Amino acid sequence: MTKLLELLTCDDNKTFEPAYFWAALIIIVGLGLTVYGTVTGKPFDIQQYGIGSAAMLTGLGAAAKWGK
């Protein structure tokens, strides 16, 4: 559990880093959708999902930076 905490937190291992948290969430959701698509036989393009997610995170990061 400490290794997982190290992946999601800043250098102090107490403060969550939002970028790491959102990246982990996007990976988990993408893998879940891939499994769901495989089980149900519906097509799911993980590459397009990744491009869309990265674009969304970039936009959110830019908005957060310029909004301050």
LINSULRA-V829700 format. One line per field, one symbol per residue. phi: phi as a letter, one per 30 degrees, with the letter a starting at -180 (. if undefined). psi: psi as a letter, one per 40 degrees, with the letter a starting at -180 (. if undefined). burial: 1 if it has 16 or more other C-alpha atoms within 10 Angstrom, else 0. A space follows every 50 residues. Layout:
phi->???
psi->???
burial->???
This chain:
phi->.ddddddccdddhbcdceddddddddddddddddddddddicdbcddddd dddddddddddddddddd
psi->dddddddeiadefdhhhddddddddddddddddddddddeeiihhddddd dddddddddddddddde.
burial->00000001100000010000000001000100110000000000000000 001000000000000000
